[in-house]
Amino acid sequence: MIKKIILTNFILFSFFISGNIEIYSEIIVNKPDDTTIEKLRKSVHIDHLHRLHNGDIQFVVSASDMKIINSLEIDYDIIIEDLESFYLSRLTDNYTREFGLGSMGGYYTFDEIVNNLDLVFSECSDIISQKVSIGQTYEGREIWAIKFSDNPNIDEDEAEVLYTGLHHSREPMSYMNLFYYMYWLCDNYGIDDLATKIINNRELWFIPAINPDGLVYNQTIAPGGGGMQRKNMRETCSSTPTGVDLNRNYDFMWALDDQGSSGDGCNETYRGSSAFSEPETRAVRDFTNEHDFPIAFNYHSYSNLMIYPYGFDYENTVPEEDLQTFIDYGQDMVQFNGYALGTGTDLLYPVNGEACDWMYGEHQIFAYTPEIGSQQDGFWPATDRIVPLAEDNLYPNQFIAIHAGANIKSELITNASDSYLQGNSYPLSISLNNVGLSESQSTTYLSIQSDQLNIEIDDIVISSIDGRSSIDFGVVGDFTIPITFPSGGEITIDLIVQNDQEFTSNSSLTFLVGEPSVIISDSFNTNDYLDWVFAGDSDWRISNEFFNSPSSSISSGAIENNQQSSLILNVDMPSAGSLEFFYKVSSEYSPSGENFYDGLTFFVDGQEFGKFQPESDGSSPWNVFSSDLSIGSHELMWTYSKDGGGGSTDCSNSGCYDAAFIDDLKIFAYLDSNLLIGDLNQDLSLNILDVVVLVNYVLGIDSPSNDDFILSDINGDNALNVIDIVNLVNLILS
């Protein structure tokens, strides 16, 4: 408790000598119960709460709020005493990379934001408008916007997209990320197909700095970066922090309660005297009202999150269809950067009067809040993290540009149950799905092609398809696999989707021909192993504790924290094929889903093919995993691993065995049937007996079956005649 009192005195002293500049710290509250968390939420602003593996919570707190926490007699540990100084220590003006950084520890000052808007316009004036003011701030600064499009000075009938940054002035990655994207568009237009198609078919609007007053204040108190002013600069408090939280000032559920915003002008989430009381939010409101944005990003930092509406209540009232769109889009957007997806109440805390809630609630805009950067990055990530964090968000920025308009996905399917066999015919079905938010504006053409097959199906023409809708064409034709096609051979059928003005995706149907054969099988019922290799800290063993098929399986070895146990099998595939195995995992589970504490990982040639853990502490049911294998040699490896442990969810209950189990492994390959053209008696050789059979077919003495006809038609002219006899004799003689 002494360290807490000493730090509090230090903060109060710093507060006094620095002219009422608020000091911010990062603290950890040890394993709080629900009552303690609720007490904190009602009493102080908990900024970017992070739940640690061991049950602790970590968050940023102001000196003012720290005094309140002290009065609540809640114990905590100080992780970082002065966040502004900590952030400054990580920033440099000497870091260089392709993307030009700013003078404030790598971040742009407000003047540099304005200069870069002018610079990007001068470099790509054919696709970028001059900056335009959408309004002025409380202190009279301009709020600038800029447009990217192939005709930037014309309002075309193209889908519009909105990107905003800096609602909160201590979150500079919100605009650095946008400039990185702007320069990517500028540099790659006419070179990169995606950049070119986005510019040619969309109107992208950027408002990089909604709160320049707060940014300029941060520049003044911390010119090297790291300033912690969050709100705008309206005088709302006799001490600090002054200002209105712009992201609590929108007219949707404004002032719903004092948990999602505050009526106290000294609070970090002060919502203002009324909805849209601030000129900054009114500027965004008016600009949004003048446009037709189907989708938007309002960037913030930090926590590696992708947040969608609604955030004002724990029960989400977004209609089911729209909610599913929010989730589907979000899952796609975070697939590479690994951000957690959910509402504000799912991931952080309730908010009301928030920008995305207003944009969706008022205008049905699919608006998201990406929170850039991890807990370690904080509000002012280290200089060398600026570009990597911007790169993490390039794909989501591209994604919403694509999905603002039409984005036509295709699916090509057939009804083969298990195998594709020589001589058989199979139907082809087509469906289209416009996963974008707008109707397609031009004609779409569909065609089916294959390098291995002769497919005669007429092209299909579609005039338009509504946003978020699909068309099922059903069966459009069929294909036949030649009887002579080798087993294990691969056939690809492509569905080509063409539309010059819309985003489209082709689809393919790829399969192996023939009946697969089991070449390796192990049910682990004896100690007579295949050529298994054991690695790690403990060998795998035969176990009768669990099994998929009687009476045993193979289990990972007994290991401690920070250890692993691996099972390895080297296989030679004579052809392309596949594998399947059943697995069961009995381990600790990561409740947040962000980490993989203990569990089973399957590798092929060192590449991760699957990670498995139970859905809660304890044992999973038996599950099957399958995957394709290419021809050649492969190393298959199953590894059960444990992390450092010590968490509240460590494997400790009676149903948890701290192990992985494998059973019923099978590896399949396709063995060539060795059918020969001209081998009419199918004795695997060409000789005079085949000539006799062919002569009888040509003379009409015997009638060939379908398969026999294909083998007899040596020159492939779809007729049996003397030319086929001559060609067969030549084959025999050669």
N, C-alpha and C positions, 0 to 999 in steps of 0.2 A: 504493500500500500504506500510505502515511502516514495517509491519512484513515481507514483501517480501524483502525489502532492508536490514533489519537487518540479515535475514537468509543468504542472498547472501554474506554479509561481513563475516559471520561466516564460510561459506563454503570456501571462498577464503583463510581465515586464516588457516582453517584446512588443506586445500590443500597444503599450504606452509609448515606447520610444519610437515606434515606426509610424506615428501619426494615424492611429486607428486603422491600420491595415490588418485585416483578420488573418490569423495564423491557422493553417489547416494541418491536421495530423492524420495518420492512418493507425487504427487501433484494432486489437483483437479482443473480443469478449469470449471468455472460455465457456464452451458448451452451455449456452443459455437455453432455458426451457421456454415453452411457448408464452408463458406469462411475462418473462423478461423481455422477449422479442416484442410482444405487443406493447409493453410499457415504453420501450425505446421508440417504437414507431409513432406512438401518440405524443411523445415528448420532444423528440429531436428529429432533424432531417437525416435519415440514413441514406447516404449516397453510395450507390453501387455495392450493395451488400453481397459478399462472396462467402458461400458456405464451404468450409474446409473439410477435408476428408475425415478428420477426427471429431467433427461436430461443432468446432468453433465457428464464429462468424467474424469476418474482417470487413471494415468499411472506413470511409473518409468522414472526418468530423471536424467541425470548426471549433475554435477556442470557446466561443459562446456556448455551443452545444455541449462541449466537454464539461463545462461547469454544471450544466443541467444533469448530465450523467453522474457526476460526482454527487449531486444532491439526491439522486435516486439510489445511491449506495450500490451501484453495479460495478463489480470489479472488471478491470480491463488491463491489457498490456499495450504499451506504446511500441509500434513497429517502426514508424517514421515520424520523428518529432515535427519537422517543418517540411511539408511537401513542396513548397515553392523552392526552397534551397535544394532539396533532393532532386527535383526535376532539373533545376539549373545545372547541377553537377553532371548530368548526363548529356547536356546539349553542347554543341560545338558549331562554329561557323566555318570549319575547315572541311567538312564532309562534302564530297562531290560524287555525283553519279549522273547518268544521262538526264534525269529529271532535275531541273534547276531548283535549288532550295533557297530559302530566305535568310535574312540577316538576324532573325530572332531565334538563335539556336537551331537554325534550319527551317523555321516556320516563317511564313510571310507576315510582315506587319500589314496594317490596313492599307498604307500607301502602296506596298508591294502587291497586295491583292488587286488594287486598281490598276497598277502598272502592268500586271500580268494579263488582266482582261484586255488592255490595249495591245499588249504584245501578241497575244494569241490571235487577236483580230488582224493585226498587221501581217502576220505570217500566213493566215488562211482566210483572207477577206472574202473569198468566193463562196465559203461555206459557213461563215460566222458573221453575225450582225455586230455593229458597234454596240457597246454597252449602253443600256438605258436605265434611267432611274425609275424605280417603282414607288418611291416615297422617301421621306426623310426620317431620321431617328429623333429621339428625344432631344439630343444635343445638336441636331441640324445636319448630320452627315447623310450623304446619299446612300440609299440601299440599291446596289447595282444588280442588274440581270443581263444575261447575254444568251443569244439564241444560236444553235447549230442546226443547219439544214442546207440542202443543195440550193435552195432559193431563200436565203435567210431574211431577205427584206420583203418577202411575199407571204401572206397568210394562205398556205395551201390546204387542201383537204387531206391532210396527213395526220396520223395519230401524234398527239403531243405528250411529252414527258416532262416532269418537274423534278429537279434535284436542288435541295437546299442544304445549307450548312450554317453553323455558328448561331443557333438559337442561344446556346450557352457559350459565353466568351472565353472560357478556359478549356475549350475543346477544339483546338486548332486542327486536329486531324480531320475534322468534319469538312473543312474546305481544302486542305492539302490533297486529300483523296480526290476531290472534284477536279482540281487543277491537273492532277496526274491523268485523269480520264479525258479532260478536255484536250490536253496535249497529245494523248494517244490518238484521239479522233483526228486532230489536225495533222499529225505526222503520218498517219496511215491511210488517210483518204486517197482513193485512187490507186493504192498499193495493196492494202489488205481487203479481201472481199467483204468481211463482216463490217469493218468500219465504213466502207463505201456504201453498203446496202443500208446500214443504219442512217447515214447522212442523207441518202437519196430518198428515203421513204418515211422519215420521221422528222418531227420538230422538237428538238431538245432544248429546254430552258434551264438555265443554271442561275441560282441566287446564292453565291458562295458565302456571303456574310450578312446574316439578318441582324446581328447585334454588333456593329462596328464600334459603338461607344464603349461597350465593355472591353472589347479587344484593345482599343487605344488606351484605356485605363490600365489594363494589364501590361501594355508596352511601357507605360510610364513608371509603374512600380517595379517592373521586372523586365528591363529592356533586353536581357539575354534569354528571356523565356521563362515559363514556370508560373506566371501570375495566376491567381486563384479566384479572381472575380468571376462570378457565374451569371449574374443577372444584368439587366440593362442599367443605365445610370440615373434613373429617376430617383430623387431624394425621398426615401420612404422610411429612413431610420436615422436616429440621432447618432448612432454609432455605426457599426458595420455588421453584416453586409447590407448595403443599401441596394435599392433597385427592385424591379419586378421580374419574376421568372417568366420569360416570354413563352415558355412551353407549358404554362398554366393559365394563359391569358386568352385562350381561344373560346369562342362561344358555343361550346358543346359540353354539357354537364359542368359548366363553370361553377365553382364554389359548391359543388355537390356535398362535400364534407371537408373536414379539416385534416383528413388523413391523406387524401390525394393532392392536396394543396393547402396553403396556409393563408389566413387573413391577417397575419402579423407581418408588418412591413419589414421587420428585421430578420424574418425567416428566409432561408434559402429558396423556399418554394412559394414565396409570396405571390399571390395570383393577381394582384392589382385591385383597384377600387371597383372595377366593373369589367365584364368581358370586353375584349378589344379596347381596353383603356389606353393601350400603348400604340404609338404611331408605327412601331415596327411590325406588330401583328396585324394592324389595319392594312399596312402595305401588302403583306402576304395575302390577306383576305381579299382585297380588291383585285390583286393580280390573278389570284385563283378564280375569282368570280368571272373575270374577263376571258378566261380560257376554258378549254374542255380537256382537262387532264384525266385520263382513265387510270393512271398509276403515278406514284411519286415516291421519292426517298427524302426523308428529313434526317440528315446525318447527325449523330452524336458520338460521344465516346464516354466511357469505355465499357468493357466486360465481354466482348466477343459475342454479341447477341444480335438476333434479327427479330424485332418486335412488331407485331401487327395488332390492330384494334380488336376489341375495345380494351382499354386499360383502366376504366373508371370503376369497375366492379369485378368481383371474383366470378360472377356468373356472366358468361359472354352471351350477349343477345344479338350478335351478328347472325343474319339468316344463314341457314345451313349451307346453301349452295355457295354463297360468298365466302363463308368461313372455310369451306373446303378448298376454294380457290386460293385464299390466303395461305393455307397450309401447303397445298401442292406447289405453288410458286416458291414459298419459303424453303421447302425441303430441297427443291432444285437449286436455289440460290446459295444455300449453305453447304452444298455437297463437297466443295473444295476448300473453303476456308474454315469449315468445322464450327461455325457459330451455332449457339443454341437458339432454337426457334420457339416462340411462344408469345403470349400477351404480356403486357407489363406486370399484371398480377401473377402470372405464371412464373416469371423470371426475376422480377425486382420487387415492385411495390405498386399499389394503386396510384393512379394519377387522374386528375380531372382538369378540364380546360386545355387539353393537350392537342397538338397540331394534327397528328394522324387521326385521332378520334374525330376531330372537327372535319377534316377533309373527307373521311369516309362517311361520317354521320350526316353531313350537310350535302356532300356532292357525290357520294358513292365512289370516291377515288380509292383505289387499292393502295393505300399509303402505308409505308413501312418506316420503322426507325432502326437503322443499323447502328449498333454501338461498337465503334471501332476500337480494337486493341484489348489486350488481356489485363488482368489484375496487375501484372508486373509492369505493363506499359503505362497504365494510369492515364491521367488527363494530358500530360505532355510526354509522349514516348521519346526515348533517346533518339538522337538525330539519325543514327544509322537504322532506325526502325521505320522512318517515315515512308521510304519507298516500298519496303516489304509489306507494310500495312496497306498502302495504296494498291499494291498489286493484289492483295487478298480480296479487294473489293472491285476489281476490274470486271470480273465475270458477273457479279450481281448488277453492276451498272449497265453492262451490255444486255443482261437478261431483261430488265424492265423496259429498255428501249425496244427490244424485239417484241415483247408481249403487249406493249401498248397498242399495237395494231394486230393484224392477222398473223398467226404463226401456225401453218398447216402441217400437222403430223400425219403420217400414213402408216397403215398396217397391212401387211400381206400375210395371209395365213392359209393353211391347208388342213385337212382332217386326218392325216396319217396318225394312227394311234401309237404305234411303237417304231416300226421300221419302214423304210422306203425301199421297195424291192424291185429288181429288174423286171421289166415287162408289164408292170402295173401302171395304171393311170390314177391321178389324184386331182381333185378340184382345187381351184384357187379362188379365194375370197379377198375382197378389198374393203377397207373402211378408211375414212378421213376424219380427222378431229382438229378443228381450229381451236387450239388452246390459248390463242391470243384474246384480247379484250374487245377487238373491233372486227366488223365484217370485212371480208376480203374485197378489195376494190377492183380486181381485174380477173381475167379468165385463168383457170388452172387446168393444166393438161396432165393426164396420167398415161403412162405406157409401161408395159411389162417386157423385160428383156432377160436373156440368159445366154452365156457363152457356151454352155454345155448342152442345151436343149433347143429344139425347134418349137417355139411357142407362137401360136397364131391366135392372138387375142386383140381385138380392135382397141385403139386408144379411146380414152374417156375424156370428155370435156365438161368442166364445171364452171358455170358463170359466176357464182359467189357462194360463200358459206358464212353463216353468222358467227360472231364471236362466241366462244365457249359453247360450241355446238358440234355435232358430228353427223356424218352421212355414212350409212352402211349400204354398200352396193351388193352385198351377198356374193354368190358364186358368179364369176365373170368368165370362166373358162376352165380348162384343165390342161395337164401336161402328162406325158408318158415317158417313163424311164426306159431307155433302150435295154434290151436283154443282154447286150454285150458290154454294158457299162460295168467297169470293174468294182467288185466289192471293196468297200473302204474308200472309194473315190468320192470326191466332194462335188456337190452341185450347188450353185448359187443362182437364185432367181431374184431379180431386182425390180422394184416398183419405182419408177422415176416420176417425180412430181415437179412440174415446171410452172413457175409464175414469176415473171420478171419484176413485179412490183411488191411481192410479198415474201415473207420468210417461209420456206418449205423444207421438209425433211424427207429424203428418200427412205425406203425400207427394203430389207432383204430377207430372203428365206434361204438359209444355208443348212444343208444336211448331208450326212454320209449315207451312201447307198449300200444295202445289204443287211444281213442279219448279224448282229454282233455276237461274238463268242467270248465266254469267260476264259481269260488266260491266266489269271491269278485269283485265288480265293483263300480266305483264311477266316474261320469262325472262332479261332482262339480257344478251342476246347482241349488242346493238349499243349505240352511244353515243346512240341516239335515245331519250332518257329520256321518261318520262311527266312530268307537272308536278311533278317532285321539287324539294325545297328542301334545301340543305345548310346545316348550322349547326355551331358548335363550332370547334375549333382546326385541323381539316383536312377537306377534302371527301372524300366517298366516291367510288369510281372503279370502272369495269368491270375485272374481273380474270379471267384464265384460269388462275390458280394452282389454284383449286378450283371445282367446279361440281356441282350436283345433276343437271342435264341439260345436255348439251353446248351450247355450248362455253365458257360463261363465267358468272360471277355478278357481284354488286356487292359491293365490299369497303370496309370503313371506311378512313378516311385514316390516314396515319402520324402517330402522336401520341407525346408524351413522358409522363413521370409527371405526375399531377395534371392531365391534359388529357382531352378527350373529342371525339368525332366523331359528328355526328348526321345522319340521313337522314329527311326529312319528306315526307309525302304528304297532301294534303287531298282528301277524297272526299265526294261527296253521295250518300247512299243513298236511292234512290227508294222503298225499302221496307225492312223488317227483312231482315237477311241475315247473311252471315258472311265471314270471310277465312281464308286459309291461306297460309303461306310456309314455305320450308325454310331452315334456318340452320345455320351451322357456326361454332364459336368456337375460336380458337387463342390461349390466354392462360395466365397464372398461375392457380393454383387455391388456394383457402384450405383448408389441411389440416384445420383445426379445424371447418370448416363454419359457424362463427359469423359470419364476415365475408365480404364480397363485395369482393375486392381489385380484380381486373380482370375485365371481361366485358361482355356485351350485355344491355341492358334495352329492353323494348318497352313503349311507352306508347300509350294511346288517350285523347285529350283531356286529356293531362297525368296520367292515372291509370296507375299501373304495372300492366301485364297479365302480364308475365313477365320473369324474370331468368335468364340462361343463362351457364354457364361449363362447361369440360370437367371430367371427374371426376378428372383429374390434370393436372399441368403438360403442356402440349402442345395437340394439336388434338382436338376432339370429332368424332364422325362426323356426317353430315348427319342432322338431325332435323326433323320437321314440327311446326309449331305452328298451331293453329286456334282461332278465337274467334268468338262471335256479335257482330254489329253492329246497332244499332238504326237506325230510319229517321232521316234528317236528315244534317247536316254533321258530319264528324269530322276531327280531326287525328291521323294515325298517325305515330309517331316511333320510330326505332330508334337507340339511342345506345350506342356502344362507349366505355367509360371505363377509365382507369387510376388507381390510387391513388398514394400517395407512393413506393411501391417500396422497394427497399433490403432486402427480406426474403430469406431463404434460398430462397424458392420463386419469386422473380421470374422472368419469362419469359426464359430465357437459353439453353435447349437448342436443338438444330438443328431440332427438329420444332415449334417454337413461333414463330408469326408475329406475335404481338401485334395481332390483328385479328379482326373478325367478318365473316362472309360471308352474304349473303342471295340466295336464288334462287327462281324459280318462284312468284312472288306471284300469287294469284288472289283476287278479291273477287266474291262472289256476292250476287245480289238476286233477289227473287221478282217477276216481272212479271205483272200481273193478266190473267187469261184473258178478262175482260169478258163472261162468260156472263150472258144476260138471261133472266129468267123470261118465258116466252111466245115466245122466239125459237126456234121449232121447226125452222126451216130453217137456223138458225145463220148468218145473214148479217149479224149484229150490228145489226139493226134490227127493229122491230115493225111489221108491215103486214098487208094482206089475205091474203098468201100464208101467213102463220102461222095465220090463221083457217081457211083451207082445210085445212091439215094437221090442226088440232085437230078440225074437224068430222068428218073421216075417222076419227080415233081414237074419237070419241064414238059414231059410227054403226057402228063395228066394221069398217069397210072396210079399215083398216090397223091393225096392232098396234104400239104404241110399245115401244121398248127401255126398259130401266130408267131410263137418263138422260133419255130423251125423256119418260117418264111424269112425272118430277120437274119438268121444264120446263113440262109441259102442265097440271099440277095447280095452277092459278093461286091458288085459295083454300086450298090445303094441307089438304083434307079427305080425302086419300088415295083420291079417286074422280074419274073423268073424266065430266063431264056438262054439260048446257046452261049451268049456272051458270059453269063455267070459260070457255065461249064468250062469255057476256055480259061477264065480267070482262076477258077479253082484248080485246074490242072497246072497252071503256071505257079500257083502257090505251093502245090505239092512238089513240083520239080525244083523250086527255089529253096 
